[in-house]
Amino acid sequence: FGFCVFFQAALQVGGHGERLHQCREVTLLTYKSIPMQVDGEPCRLAPSLIRISLRNQANMVQKSKRRTSMPLLNE
């Protein structure tokens, strides 16, 4: 979630958000309209109650990190 213009700008240039908490469900209540993105398209959301919940879990594949402290054999 980007909560201010600075965080939204940082995400656009390859930055990443900071994990505040990990949960199965979150409820957000907004009192004024807020800018947001839905499927990459910008829009303005009217004051509302937003409920986000975990639905399914998927297995992910990640490339292993290269160790920088150990020299490679061919170097």
All heavy atoms as a GROMACS GRO file, in nm:
protein
  594
    1PHE      N    1   0.084  -0.118   0.000
    1PHE     CA    2   0.000   0.000   0.000
    1PHE      C    3   0.088   0.124   0.000
    1PHE      O    4   0.183   0.132   0.074
    1PHE     CB    5  -0.088   0.005   0.126
    1PHE     CG    6  -0.195  -0.096   0.125
    1PHE    CD1    7  -0.182  -0.211   0.198
    1PHE    CD2    8  -0.309  -0.076   0.050
    1PHE    CE1    9  -0.283  -0.306   0.196
    1PHE    CE2   10  -0.408  -0.168   0.050
    1PHE     CZ   11  -0.397  -0.284   0.122
    2GLY      N   12   0.056   0.219  -0.084
    2GLY     CA   13   0.123   0.348  -0.080
    2GLY      C   14   0.035   0.446  -0.008
    2GLY      O   15  -0.077   0.470  -0.050
    3PHE      N   16   0.082   0.502   0.102
    3PHE     CA   17  -0.002   0.591   0.182
    3PHE      C   18   0.025   0.738   0.156
    3PHE      O   19  -0.045   0.822   0.206
    3PHE     CB   20   0.017   0.561   0.330
    3PHE     CG   21  -0.038   0.428   0.368
    3PHE    CD1   22   0.045   0.320   0.391
    3PHE    CD2   23  -0.175   0.409   0.379
    3PHE    CE1   24  -0.005   0.197   0.425
    3PHE    CE2   25  -0.227   0.287   0.414
    3PHE     CZ   26  -0.143   0.180   0.436
    4CYS      N   27   0.127   0.772   0.080
    4CYS     CA   28   0.151   0.911   0.046
    4CYS      C   29   0.215   0.917  -0.093
    4CYS      O   30   0.253   0.814  -0.149
    4CYS     CB   31   0.239   0.980   0.150
    4CYS     SG   32   0.409   0.922   0.151
    5VAL      N   33   0.229   1.035  -0.145
    5VAL     CA   34   0.282   1.054  -0.280
    5VAL      C   35   0.426   1.002  -0.289
    5VAL      O   36   0.465   0.944  -0.390
    5VAL     CB   37   0.273   1.202  -0.320
    5VAL    CG1   38   0.336   1.225  -0.456
    5VAL    CG2   39   0.128   1.248  -0.321
    6PHE      N   40   0.505   1.020  -0.184
    6PHE     CA   41   0.644   0.974  -0.186
    6PHE      C   42   0.653   0.823  -0.208
    6PHE      O   43   0.729   0.776  -0.291
    6PHE     CB   44   0.715   1.011  -0.056
    6PHE     CG   45   0.850   0.948  -0.042
    6PHE    CD1   46   0.958   0.995  -0.116
    6PHE    CD2   47   0.870   0.839   0.042
    6PHE    CE1   48   1.083   0.936  -0.105
    6PHE    CE2   49   0.994   0.780   0.053
    6PHE     CZ   50   1.101   0.829  -0.020
    7PHE      N   51   0.573   0.745  -0.135
    7PHE     CA   52   0.578   0.600  -0.149
    7PHE      C   53   0.528   0.556  -0.286
    7PHE      O   54   0.581   0.464  -0.346
    7PHE     CB   55   0.495   0.532  -0.040
    7PHE     CG   56   0.559   0.539   0.096
    7PHE    CD1   57   0.493   0.601   0.200
    7PHE    CD2   58   0.684   0.487   0.118
    7PHE    CE1   59   0.552   0.609   0.325
    7PHE    CE2   60   0.745   0.495   0.243
    7PHE     CZ   61   0.678   0.556   0.346
    8GLN      N   62   0.425   0.622  -0.339
    8GLN     CA   63   0.374   0.588  -0.472
    8GLN      C   64   0.479   0.617  -0.578
    8GLN      O   65   0.497   0.540  -0.671
    8GLN     CB   66   0.245   0.663  -0.500
    8GLN     CG   67   0.130   0.613  -0.415
    8GLN     CD   68   0.003   0.693  -0.433
    8GLN    OE1   69   0.003   0.796  -0.498
    8GLN    NE2   70  -0.104   0.646  -0.374
    9ALA      N   71   0.551   0.728  -0.565
    9ALA     CA   72   0.657   0.762  -0.660
    9ALA      C   73   0.772   0.661  -0.650
    9ALA      O   74   0.828   0.619  -0.752
    9ALA     CB   75   0.708   0.903  -0.634
   10ALA      N   76   0.806   0.618  -0.530
   10ALA     CA   77   0.914   0.521  -0.511
   10ALA      C   78   0.879   0.388  -0.576
   10ALA      O   79   0.965   0.320  -0.635
   10ALA     CB   80   0.943   0.501  -0.362
   11LEU      N   81   0.753   0.346  -0.570
   11LEU     CA   82   0.711   0.222  -0.633
   11LEU      C   83   0.723   0.230  -0.784
   11LEU      O   84   0.756   0.132  -0.850
   11LEU     CB   85   0.566   0.188  -0.594
   11LEU     CG   86   0.542   0.151  -0.449
   11LEU    CD1   87   0.393   0.140  -0.421
   11LEU    CD2   88   0.613   0.022  -0.413
   12GLN      N   89   0.699   0.347  -0.843
   12GLN     CA   90   0.705   0.364  -0.988
   12GLN      C   91   0.847   0.351  -1.041
   12GLN      O   92   0.866   0.311  -1.156
   12GLN     CB   93   0.647   0.500  -1.029
   12GLN     CG   94   0.500   0.513  -1.004
   12GLN     CD   95   0.418   0.417  -1.089
   12GLN    OE1   96   0.449   0.393  -1.204
   12GLN    NE2   97   0.314   0.362  -1.030
   13VAL      N   98   0.949   0.383  -0.961
   13VAL     CA   99   1.087   0.378  -1.007
   13VAL      C  100   1.160   0.252  -0.959
   13VAL      O  101   1.282   0.248  -0.956
   13VAL     CB  102   1.166   0.504  -0.966
   13VAL    CG1  103   1.111   0.626  -1.036
   13VAL    CG2  104   1.167   0.522  -0.817
   14GLY      N  105   1.084   0.149  -0.922
   14GLY     CA  106   1.146   0.022  -0.887
   14GLY      C  107   1.166   0.001  -0.738
   14GLY      O  108   1.224  -0.100  -0.698
   15GLY      N  109   1.121   0.091  -0.655
   15GLY     CA  110   1.132   0.073  -0.511
   15GLY      C  111   1.031  -0.032  -0.463
   15GLY      O  112   0.957  -0.090  -0.542
   16HIS      N  113   1.030  -0.057  -0.337
   16HIS     CA  114   0.935  -0.153  -0.282
   16HIS      C  115   0.877  -0.097  -0.153
   16HIS      O  116   0.935  -0.011  -0.089
   16HIS     CB  117   1.001  -0.288  -0.256
   16HIS     CG  118   1.121  -0.281  -0.167
   16HIS    ND1  119   1.112  -0.278  -0.032
   16HIS    CD2  120   1.252  -0.272  -0.196
   16HIS    CE1  121   1.234  -0.270   0.021
   16HIS    NE2  122   1.320  -0.265  -0.077
   17GLY      N  123   0.760  -0.145  -0.122
   17GLY     CA  124   0.694  -0.099   0.000
   17GLY      C  125   0.757  -0.159   0.124
   17GLY      O  126   0.835  -0.254   0.116
   18GLU      N  127   0.724  -0.105   0.236
   18GLU     CA  128   0.772  -0.158   0.363
   18GLU      C  129   0.660  -0.237   0.428
   18GLU      O  130   0.547  -0.188   0.438
   18GLU     CB  131   0.814  -0.042   0.454
   18GLU     CG  132   0.876  -0.089   0.583
   18GLU     CD  133   0.932   0.027   0.664
   18GLU    OE1  134   0.966   0.130   0.604
   18GLU    OE2  135   0.939   0.013   0.786
   19ARG      N  136   0.691  -0.359   0.470
   19ARG     CA  137   0.589  -0.443   0.531
   19ARG      C  138   0.554  -0.389   0.669
   19ARG      O  139   0.639  -0.376   0.756
   19ARG     CB  140   0.640  -0.586   0.544
   19ARG     CG  141   0.535  -0.678   0.606
   19ARG     CD  142   0.584  -0.818   0.617
   19ARG     NE  143   0.590  -0.874   0.483
   19ARG     CZ  144   0.636  -0.996   0.457
   19ARG    NH1  145   0.681  -1.070   0.553
   19ARG    NH2  146   0.638  -1.041   0.334
   20LEU      N  147   0.428  -0.356   0.686
   20LEU     CA  148   0.382  -0.307   0.815
   20LEU      C  149   0.332  -0.422   0.902
   20LEU      O  150   0.360  -0.427   1.020
   20LEU     CB  151   0.268  -0.206   0.795
   20LEU     CG  152   0.303  -0.083   0.712
   20LEU    CD1  153   0.179   0.001   0.689
   20LEU    CD2  154   0.410  -0.004   0.781
   21HIS      N  155   0.259  -0.513   0.839
   21HIS     CA  156   0.203  -0.625   0.913
   21HIS      C  157   0.157  -0.729   0.812
   21HIS      O  158   0.125  -0.698   0.699
   21HIS     CB  159   0.085  -0.577   0.997
   21HIS     CG  160   0.033  -0.680   1.092
   21HIS    ND1  161   0.104  -0.722   1.202
   21HIS    CD2  162  -0.080  -0.751   1.092
   21HIS    CE1  163   0.034  -0.813   1.266
   21HIS    NE2  164  -0.078  -0.832   1.201
   22GLN      N  165   0.154  -0.853   0.852
   22GLN     CA  166   0.106  -0.960   0.764
   22GLN      C  167  -0.020  -1.017   0.828
   22GLN      O  168  -0.019  -1.055   0.945
   22GLN     CB  169   0.212  -1.068   0.750
   22GLN     CG  170   0.174  -1.175   0.650
   22GLN     CD  171   0.290  -1.270   0.624
   22GLN    OE1  172   0.404  -1.241   0.658
   22GLN    NE2  173   0.260  -1.381   0.562
   23CYS      N  174  -0.127  -1.021   0.750
   23CYS     CA  175  -0.254  -1.068   0.806
   23CYS      C  176  -0.336  -1.136   0.697
   23CYS      O  177  -0.302  -1.131   0.580
   23CYS     CB  178  -0.332  -0.952   0.866
   23CYS     SG  179  -0.367  -0.822   0.749
   24ARG      N  180  -0.444  -1.200   0.737
   24ARG     CA  181  -0.534  -1.264   0.642
   24ARG      C  182  -0.642  -1.169   0.592
   24ARG      O  183  -0.697  -1.187   0.484
   24ARG     CB  184  -0.603  -1.385   0.707
   24ARG     CG  185  -0.510  -1.498   0.736
   24ARG     CD  186  -0.592  -1.618   0.780
   24ARG     NE  187  -0.520  -1.741   0.762
   24ARG     CZ  188  -0.510  -1.806   0.647
   24ARG    NH1  189  -0.569  -1.760   0.541
   24ARG    NH2  190  -0.443  -1.918   0.639
   25GLU      N  191  -0.676  -1.068   0.668
   25GLU     CA  192  -0.782  -0.976   0.631
   25GLU      C  193  -0.753  -0.838   0.686
   25GLU      O  194  -0.701  -0.824   0.797
   25GLU     CB  195  -0.916  -1.026   0.686
   25GLU     CG  196  -1.034  -0.946   0.643
   25GLU     CD  197  -1.165  -1.008   0.690
   25GLU    OE1  198  -1.168  -1.130   0.714
   25GLU    OE2  199  -1.262  -0.932   0.701
   26VAL      N  200  -0.786  -0.735   0.608
   26VAL     CA  201  -0.767  -0.597   0.652
   26VAL      C  202  -0.890  -0.516   0.609
   26VAL      O  203  -0.949  -0.542   0.505
   26VAL     CB  204  -0.636  -0.536   0.597
   26VAL    CG1  205  -0.639  -0.525   0.448
   26VAL    CG2  206  -0.606  -0.402   0.661
   27THR      N  207  -0.930  -0.420   0.691
   27THR     CA  208  -1.040  -0.331   0.660
   27THR      C  209  -0.990  -0.188   0.666
   27THR      O  210  -0.932  -0.146   0.766
   27THR     CB  211  -1.156  -0.350   0.761
   27THR    OG1  212  -1.196  -0.486   0.759
   27THR    CG2  213  -1.273  -0.262   0.725
   28LEU      N  214  -1.010  -0.113   0.556
   28LEU     CA  215  -0.969   0.026   0.548
   28LEU      C  216  -1.092   0.113   0.534
   28LEU      O  217  -1.180   0.084   0.453
   28LEU     CB  218  -0.879   0.049   0.426
   28LEU     CG  219  -0.750  -0.034   0.420
   28LEU    CD1  220  -0.684  -0.017   0.286
   28LEU    CD2  221  -0.657   0.006   0.531
   29LEU      N  222  -1.100   0.219   0.612
   29LEU     CA  223  -1.211   0.313   0.606
   29LEU      C  224  -1.155   0.447   0.562
   29LEU      O  225  -1.066   0.503   0.627
   29LEU     CB  226  -1.278   0.325   0.742
   29LEU     CG  227  -1.391   0.425   0.754
   29LEU    CD1  228  -1.506   0.387   0.661
   29LEU    CD2  229  -1.440   0.432   0.898
   30THR      N  230  -1.203   0.500   0.448
   30THR     CA  231  -1.157   0.630   0.399
   30THR      C  232  -1.267   0.732   0.421
   30THR      O  233  -1.386   0.702   0.405
   30THR     CB  234  -1.120   0.623   0.251
   30THR    OG1  235  -1.236   0.591   0.174
   30THR    CG2  236  -1.013   0.519   0.226
   31TYR      N  237  -1.228   0.854   0.458
   31TYR     CA  238  -1.324   0.961   0.483
   31TYR      C  239  -1.330   1.062   0.369
   31TYR      O  240  -1.418   1.146   0.365
   31TYR     CB  241  -1.288   1.034   0.613
   31TYR     CG  242  -1.304   0.946   0.733
   31TYR    CD1  243  -1.193   0.892   0.796
   31TYR    CD2  244  -1.429   0.914   0.783
   31TYR    CE1  245  -1.206   0.810   0.907
   31TYR    CE2  246  -1.445   0.832   0.894
   31TYR     CZ  247  -1.333   0.781   0.954
   31TYR     OH  248  -1.346   0.699   1.063
   32LYS      N  249  -1.234   1.055   0.276
   32LYS     CA  250  -1.237   1.143   0.159
   32LYS      C  251  -1.192   1.063   0.038
   32LYS      O  252  -1.141   0.951   0.052
   32LYS     CB  253  -1.147   1.265   0.180
   32LYS     CG  254  -1.002   1.235   0.208
   32LYS     CD  255  -0.925   1.362   0.232
   32LYS     CE  256  -0.778   1.331   0.256
   32LYS     NZ  257  -0.700   1.452   0.273
   33SER      N  258  -1.211   1.116  -0.080
   33SER     CA  259  -1.173   1.042  -0.200
   33SER      C  260  -1.021   1.030  -0.208
   33SER      O  261  -0.948   1.122  -0.169
   33SER     CB  262  -1.229   1.109  -0.324
   33SER     OG  263  -1.174   1.236  -0.339
   34ILE      N  264  -0.973   0.917  -0.256
   34ILE     CA  265  -0.830   0.891  -0.264
   34ILE      C  266  -0.795   0.839  -0.403
   34ILE      O  267  -0.873   0.767  -0.464
   34ILE     CB  268  -0.783   0.790  -0.157
   34ILE    CG1  269  -0.859   0.657  -0.170
   34ILE    CG2  270  -0.795   0.847  -0.018
   34ILE    CD1  271  -0.804   0.547  -0.083
   35PRO      N  272  -0.676   0.877  -0.455
   35PRO     CA  273  -0.632   0.821  -0.583
   35PRO      C  274  -0.580   0.679  -0.561
   35PRO      O  275  -0.519   0.648  -0.459
   35PRO     CB  276  -0.520   0.915  -0.626
   35PRO     CG  277  -0.470   0.975  -0.500
   35PRO     CD  278  -0.586   0.978  -0.405
   36MET      N  279  -0.607   0.590  -0.656
   36MET     CA  280  -0.558   0.453  -0.647
   36MET      C  281  -0.546   0.395  -0.786
   36MET      O  282  -0.584   0.459  -0.884
   36MET     CB  283  -0.650   0.369  -0.560
   36MET     CG  284  -0.790   0.351  -0.612
   36MET     SD  285  -0.895   0.248  -0.510
   36MET     CE  286  -0.816   0.091  -0.521
   37GLN      N  287  -0.493   0.275  -0.796
   37GLN     CA  288  -0.481   0.205  -0.924
   37GLN      C  289  -0.555   0.073  -0.914
   37GLN      O  290  -0.542   0.001  -0.816
   37GLN     CB  291  -0.335   0.178  -0.958
   37GLN     CG  292  -0.259   0.299  -1.000
   37GLN     CD  293  -0.119   0.264  -1.048
   37GLN    OE1  294  -0.078   0.149  -1.047
   37GLN    NE2  295  -0.045   0.364  -1.089
   38VAL      N  296  -0.629   0.042  -1.019
   38VAL     CA  297  -0.697  -0.087  -1.031
   38VAL      C  298  -0.652  -0.148  -1.162
   38VAL      O  299  -0.674  -0.090  -1.269
   38VAL     CB  300  -0.851  -0.070  -1.028
   38VAL    CG1  301  -0.919  -0.203  -1.048
   38VAL    CG2  302  -0.894  -0.005  -0.898
   39ASP      N  303  -0.584  -0.262  -1.157
   39ASP     CA  304  -0.528  -0.327  -1.275
   39ASP      C  305  -0.439  -0.233  -1.355
   39ASP      O  306  -0.438  -0.234  -1.477
   39ASP     CB  307  -0.639  -0.383  -1.365
   39ASP     CG  308  -0.712  -0.498  -1.300
   39ASP    OD1  309  -0.652  -0.564  -1.214
   39ASP    OD2  310  -0.829  -0.521  -1.335
   40GLY      N  311  -0.366  -0.146  -1.285
   40GLY     CA  312  -0.273  -0.055  -1.350
   40GLY      C  313  -0.336   0.072  -1.401
   40GLY      O  314  -0.266   0.160  -1.451
   41GLU      N  315  -0.467   0.085  -1.394
   41GLU     CA  316  -0.536   0.205  -1.441
   41GLU      C  317  -0.565   0.299  -1.324
   41GLU      O  318  -0.617   0.256  -1.222
   41GLU     CB  319  -0.668   0.167  -1.509
   41GLU     CG  320  -0.650   0.080  -1.632
   41GLU     CD  321  -0.579   0.154  -1.744
   41GLU    OE1  322  -0.601   0.275  -1.761
   41GLU    OE2  323  -0.500   0.089  -1.814
   42PRO      N  324  -0.531   0.428  -1.338
   42PRO     CA  325  -0.558   0.522  -1.229
   42PRO      C  326  -0.707   0.552  -1.217
   42PRO      O  327  -0.779   0.557  -1.317
   42PRO     CB  328  -0.479   0.646  -1.270
   42PRO     CG  329  -0.468   0.637  -1.418
   42PRO     CD  330  -0.465   0.491  -1.451
   43CYS      N  331  -0.752   0.573  -1.096
   43CYS     CA  332  -0.891   0.612  -1.072
   43CYS      C  333  -0.898   0.683  -0.936
   43CYS      O  334  -0.802   0.681  -0.860
   43CYS     CB  335  -0.986   0.492  -1.077
   43CYS     SG  336  -0.960   0.373  -0.946
   44ARG      N  337  -1.009   0.746  -0.909
   44ARG     CA  338  -1.030   0.813  -0.781
   44ARG      C  339  -1.142   0.740  -0.709
   44ARG      O  340  -1.252   0.727  -0.761
   44ARG     CB  341  -1.064   0.960  -0.802
   44ARG     CG  342  -1.074   1.036  -0.672
   44ARG     CD  343  -1.082   1.184  -0.693
   44ARG     NE  344  -0.960   1.240  -0.750
   44ARG     CZ  345  -0.853   1.277  -0.679
   44ARG    NH1  346  -0.853   1.264  -0.550
   44ARG    NH2  347  -0.748   1.327  -0.738
   45LEU      N  348  -1.113   0.692  -0.589
   45LEU     CA  349  -1.210   0.616  -0.511
   45LEU      C  350  -1.282   0.709  -0.415
   45LEU      O  351  -1.219   0.783  -0.340
   45LEU     CB  352  -1.138   0.506  -0.433
   45LEU     CG  353  -1.224   0.414  -0.348
   45LEU    CD1  354  -1.312   0.328  -0.438
   45LEU    CD2  355  -1.136   0.326  -0.261
   46ALA      N  356  -1.414   0.706  -0.418
   46ALA     CA  357  -1.496   0.787  -0.327
   46ALA      C  358  -1.479   0.736  -0.184
   46ALA      O  359  -1.432   0.624  -0.163
   46ALA     CB  360  -1.642   0.778  -0.370
   47PRO      N  361  -1.515   0.815  -0.083
   47PRO     CA  362  -1.507   0.766   0.055
   47PRO      C  363  -1.581   0.634   0.070
   47PRO      O  364  -1.694   0.619   0.023
   47PRO     CB  365  -1.577   0.876   0.135
   47PRO     CG  366  -1.561   0.998   0.052
   47PRO     CD  367  -1.566   0.951  -0.090
   48SER      N  368  -1.513   0.535   0.129
   48SER     CA  369  -1.572   0.401   0.134
   48SER      C  370  -1.506   0.314   0.238
   48SER      O  371  -1.407   0.352   0.301
   48SER     CB  372  -1.560   0.336  -0.004
   48SER     OG  373  -1.426   0.332  -0.044
   49LEU      N  374  -1.561   0.195   0.256
   49LEU     CA  375  -1.506   0.091   0.342
   49LEU      C  376  -1.449  -0.017   0.250
   49LEU      O  377  -1.520  -0.072   0.166
   49LEU     CB  378  -1.618   0.032   0.429
   49LEU     CG  379  -1.577  -0.080   0.522
   49LEU    CD1  380  -1.486  -0.028   0.632
   49LEU    CD2  381  -1.701  -0.144   0.582
   50ILE      N  382  -1.320  -0.046   0.263
   50ILE     CA  383  -1.252  -0.141   0.176
   50ILE      C  384  -1.213  -0.261   0.260
   50ILE      O  385  -1.144  -0.248   0.361
   50ILE     CB  386  -1.125  -0.078   0.114
   50ILE    CG1  387  -1.160   0.051   0.042
   50ILE    CG2  388  -1.056  -0.177   0.022
   50ILE    CD1  389  -1.039   0.134   0.007
   51ARG      N  390  -1.255  -0.380   0.219
   51ARG     CA  391  -1.218  -0.504   0.286
   51ARG      C  392  -1.135  -0.588   0.190
   51ARG      O  393  -1.178  -0.619   0.080
   51ARG     CB  394  -1.341  -0.583   0.328
   51ARG     CG  395  -1.415  -0.518   0.440
   51ARG     CD  396  -1.524  -0.608   0.492
   51ARG     NE  397  -1.590  -0.538   0.601
   51ARG     CZ  398  -1.717  -0.552   0.629
   51ARG    NH1  399  -1.793  -0.632   0.557
   51ARG    NH2  400  -1.770  -0.486   0.729
   52ILE      N  401  -1.015  -0.624   0.234
   52ILE     CA  402  -0.925  -0.707   0.155
   52ILE      C  403  -0.898  -0.833   0.235
   52ILE      O  404  -0.860  -0.826   0.352
   52ILE     CB  405  -0.792  -0.633   0.126
   52ILE    CG1  406  -0.820  -0.501   0.055
   52ILE    CG2  407  -0.699  -0.721   0.044
   52ILE    CD1  408  -0.699  -0.413   0.042
   53SER      N  409  -0.917  -0.950   0.172
   53SER     CA  410  -0.893  -1.075   0.244
   53SER      C  411  -0.816  -1.173   0.156
   53SER      O  412  -0.823  -1.168   0.033
   53SER     CB  413  -1.026  -1.138   0.288
   53SER     OG  414  -1.105  -1.168   0.176
   54LEU      N  415  -0.742  -1.260   0.221
   54LEU     CA  416  -0.666  -1.364   0.155
   54LEU      C  417  -0.762  -1.472   0.106
   54LEU      O  418  -0.843  -1.522   0.183
   54LEU     CB  419  -0.564  -1.425   0.252
   54LEU     CG  420  -0.477  -1.538   0.199
   54LEU    CD1  421  -0.387  -1.487   0.088
   54LEU    CD2  422  -0.395  -1.598   0.311
   55ARG      N  423  -0.753  -1.504  -0.021
   55ARG     CA  424  -0.846  -1.602  -0.077
   55ARG      C  425  -0.778  -1.737  -0.098
   55ARG      O  426  -0.823  -1.838  -0.050
   55ARG     CB  427  -0.904  -1.551  -0.208
   55ARG     CG  428  -1.010  -1.640  -0.261
   55ARG     CD  429  -1.088  -1.570  -0.366
   55ARG     NE  430  -1.201  -1.653  -0.402
   55ARG     CZ  431  -1.278  -1.630  -0.502
   55ARG    NH1  432  -1.255  -1.526  -0.578
   55ARG    NH2  433  -1.378  -1.710  -0.529
   56ASN      N  434  -0.672  -1.739  -0.172
   56ASN     CA  435  -0.598  -1.862  -0.201
   56ASN      C  436  -0.450  -1.837  -0.179
   56ASN      O  437  -0.405  -1.724  -0.165
   56ASN     CB  438  -0.621  -1.907  -0.345
   56ASN     CG  439  -0.764  -1.949  -0.370
   56ASN    OD1  440  -0.827  -2.009  -0.285
   56ASN    ND2  441  -0.816  -1.914  -0.486
   57GLN      N  442  -0.374  -1.942  -0.182
   57GLN     CA  443  -0.229  -1.931  -0.167
   57GLN      C  444  -0.166  -2.003  -0.284
   57GLN      O  445  -0.208  -2.114  -0.320
   57GLN     CB  446  -0.186  -1.992  -0.034
   57GLN     CG  447  -0.044  -1.959   0.002
   57GLN     CD  448  -0.012  -2.003   0.144
   57GLN    OE1  449  -0.082  -2.083   0.203
   57GLN    NE2  450   0.095  -1.951   0.198
   58ALA      N  451  -0.065  -1.942  -0.344
   58ALA     CA  452   0.001  -2.001  -0.460
   58ALA      C  453   0.149  -2.022  -0.430
   58ALA      O  454   0.211  -1.943  -0.360
   58ALA     CB  455  -0.013  -1.910  -0.582
   59ASN      N  456   0.205  -2.129  -0.482
   59ASN     CA  457   0.348  -2.154  -0.467
   59ASN      C  458   0.423  -2.068  -0.567
   59ASN      O  459   0.382  -2.053  -0.682
   59ASN     CB  460   0.380  -2.301  -0.493
   59ASN     CG  461   0.323  -2.391  -0.387
   59ASN    OD1  462   0.313  -2.352  -0.272
   59ASN    ND2  463   0.284  -2.510  -0.425
   60MET      N  464   0.534  -2.010  -0.524
   60MET     CA  465   0.613  -1.922  -0.609
   60MET      C  466   0.753  -1.981  -0.626
   60MET      O  467   0.803  -2.048  -0.536
   60MET     CB  468   0.624  -1.783  -0.547
   60MET     CG  469   0.491  -1.717  -0.519
   60MET     SD  470   0.394  -1.688  -0.664
   60MET     CE  471   0.484  -1.556  -0.739
   61VAL      N  472   0.814  -1.954  -0.740
   61VAL     CA  473   0.950  -1.998  -0.768
   61VAL      C  474   1.039  -1.875  -0.765
   61VAL      O  475   1.006  -1.772  -0.823
   61VAL     CB  476   0.959  -2.066  -0.906
   61VAL    CG1  477   1.102  -2.109  -0.936
   61VAL    CG2  478   0.867  -2.186  -0.911
   62GLN      N  479   1.152  -1.885  -0.695
   62GLN     CA  480   1.242  -1.771  -0.683
   62GLN      C  481   1.382  -1.815  -0.720
   62GLN      O  482   1.427  -1.924  -0.680
   62GLN     CB  483   1.241  -1.716  -0.540
   62GLN     CG  484   1.331  -1.598  -0.521
   62GLN     CD  485   1.326  -1.545  -0.379
   62GLN    OE1  486   1.253  -1.596  -0.295
   62GLN    NE2  487   1.404  -1.444  -0.350
   63LYS      N  488   1.451  -1.732  -0.794
   63LYS     CA  489   1.589  -1.759  -0.831
   63LYS      C  490   1.676  -1.750  -0.705
   63LYS      O  491   1.659  -1.659  -0.624
   63LYS     CB  492   1.635  -1.656  -0.934
   63LYS     CG  493   1.775  -1.676  -0.984
   63LYS     CD  494   1.808  -1.571  -1.088
   63LYS     CE  495   1.952  -1.584  -1.132
   63LYS     NZ  496   1.987  -1.481  -1.230
   64SER      N  497   1.767  -1.844  -0.688
   64SER     CA  498   1.853  -1.841  -0.569
   64SER      C  499   1.948  -1.722  -0.577
   64SER      O  500   1.992  -1.683  -0.684
   64SER     CB  501   1.932  -1.971  -0.557
   64SER     OG  502   2.015  -1.988  -0.670
   65LYS      N  503   1.978  -1.666  -0.461
   65LYS     CA  504   2.065  -1.548  -0.456
   65LYS      C  505   2.210  -1.591  -0.468
   65LYS      O  506   2.252  -1.692  -0.413
   65LYS     CB  507   2.044  -1.474  -0.326
   65LYS     CG  508   1.908  -1.413  -0.315
   65LYS     CD  509   1.892  -1.336  -0.186
   65LYS     CE  510   1.754  -1.276  -0.179
   65LYS     NZ  511   1.735  -1.200  -0.056
   66ARG      N  512   2.287  -1.513  -0.541
   66ARG     CA  513   2.429  -1.541  -0.559
   66ARG      C  514   2.505  -1.490  -0.437
   66ARG      O  515   2.485  -1.378  -0.391
   66ARG     CB  516   2.478  -1.470  -0.684
   66ARG     CG  517   2.623  -1.494  -0.712
   66ARG     CD  518   2.660  -1.427  -0.841
   66ARG     NE  519   2.805  -1.425  -0.853
   66ARG     CZ  520   2.870  -1.368  -0.950
   66ARG    NH1  521   2.804  -1.307  -1.045
   66ARG    NH2  522   3.001  -1.370  -0.954
   67ARG      N  523   2.589  -1.573  -0.383
   67ARG     CA  524   2.669  -1.534  -0.266
   67ARG      C  525   2.784  -1.445  -0.312
   67ARG      O  526   2.860  -1.481  -0.400
   67ARG     CB  527   2.725  -1.657  -0.196
   67ARG     CG  528   2.617  -1.743  -0.136
   67ARG     CD  529   2.678  -1.859  -0.065
   67ARG     NE  530   2.574  -1.950  -0.020
   67ARG     CZ  531   2.598  -2.068   0.030
   67ARG    NH1  532   2.722  -2.112   0.042
   67ARG    NH2  533   2.500  -2.144   0.070
   68THR      N  534   2.798  -1.330  -0.249
   68THR     CA  535   2.906  -1.238  -0.287
   68THR      C  536   3.028  -1.255  -0.198
   68THR      O  537   3.135  -1.210  -0.233
   68THR     CB  538   2.857  -1.092  -0.279
   68THR    OG1  539   2.811  -1.068  -0.147
   68THR    CG2  540   2.745  -1.067  -0.380
   69SER      N  541   3.013  -1.322  -0.084
   69SER     CA  542   3.126  -1.335   0.007
   69SER      C  543   3.221  -1.448  -0.035
   69SER      O  544   3.336  -1.448   0.002
   69SER     CB  545   3.076  -1.360   0.149
   69SER     OG  546   3.001  -1.480   0.153
   70MET      N  547   3.171  -1.542  -0.116
   70MET     CA  548   3.255  -1.654  -0.160
   70MET      C  549   3.298  -1.631  -0.305
   70MET      O  550   3.215  -1.604  -0.391
   70MET     CB  551   3.178  -1.786  -0.149
   70MET     CG  552   3.140  -1.823  -0.008
   70MET     SD  553   3.048  -1.976  -0.002
   70MET     CE  554   3.170  -2.090  -0.060
   71PRO      N  555   3.428  -1.643  -0.336
   71PRO     CA  556   3.472  -1.625  -0.476
   71PRO      C  557   3.426  -1.744  -0.563
   71PRO      O  558   3.415  -1.855  -0.515
   71PRO     CB  559   3.624  -1.620  -0.464
   71PRO     CG  560   3.655  -1.691  -0.337
   71PRO     CD  561   3.538  -1.669  -0.246
   72LEU      N  562   3.400  -1.713  -0.688
   72LEU     CA  563   3.364  -1.819  -0.783
   72LEU      C  564   3.489  -1.894  -0.826
   72LEU      O  565   3.600  -1.841  -0.826
   72LEU     CB  566   3.294  -1.760  -0.904
   72LEU     CG  567   3.159  -1.694  -0.876
   72LEU    CD1  568   3.106  -1.629  -1.002
   72LEU    CD2  569   3.061  -1.797  -0.825
   73LEU      N  570   3.472  -2.019  -0.867
   73LEU     CA  571   3.588  -2.102  -0.904
   73LEU      C  572   3.657  -2.052  -1.031
   73LEU      O  573   3.777  -2.065  -1.045
   73LEU     CB  574   3.543  -2.246  -0.922
   73LEU     CG  575   3.492  -2.315  -0.796
   73LEU    CD1  576   3.438  -2.453  -0.831
   73LEU    CD2  577   3.602  -2.325  -0.693
   74ASN      N  578   3.584  -1.997  -1.124
   74ASN     CA  579   3.644  -1.955  -1.251
   74ASN      C  580   3.694  -1.811  -1.249
   74ASN      O  581   3.736  -1.759  -1.348
   74ASN     CB  582   3.547  -1.975  -1.368
   74ASN     CG  583   3.418  -1.897  -1.348
   74ASN    OD1  584   3.402  -1.831  -1.246
   74ASN    ND2  585   3.328  -1.909  -1.444
   75GLU      N  586   3.689  -1.743  -1.136
   75GLU     CA  587   3.738  -1.605  -1.129
   75GLU      C  588   3.881  -1.601  -1.080
   75GLU      O  589   3.928  -1.676  -1.003
   75GLU     CB  590   3.650  -1.522  -1.037
   75GLU     CG  591   3.517  -1.491  -1.099
   75GLU     CD  592   3.436  -1.399  -1.010
   75GLU    OE1  593   3.473  -1.374  -0.895
   75GLU    OE2  594   3.331  -1.354  -1.057
   0.00000   0.00000   0.00000
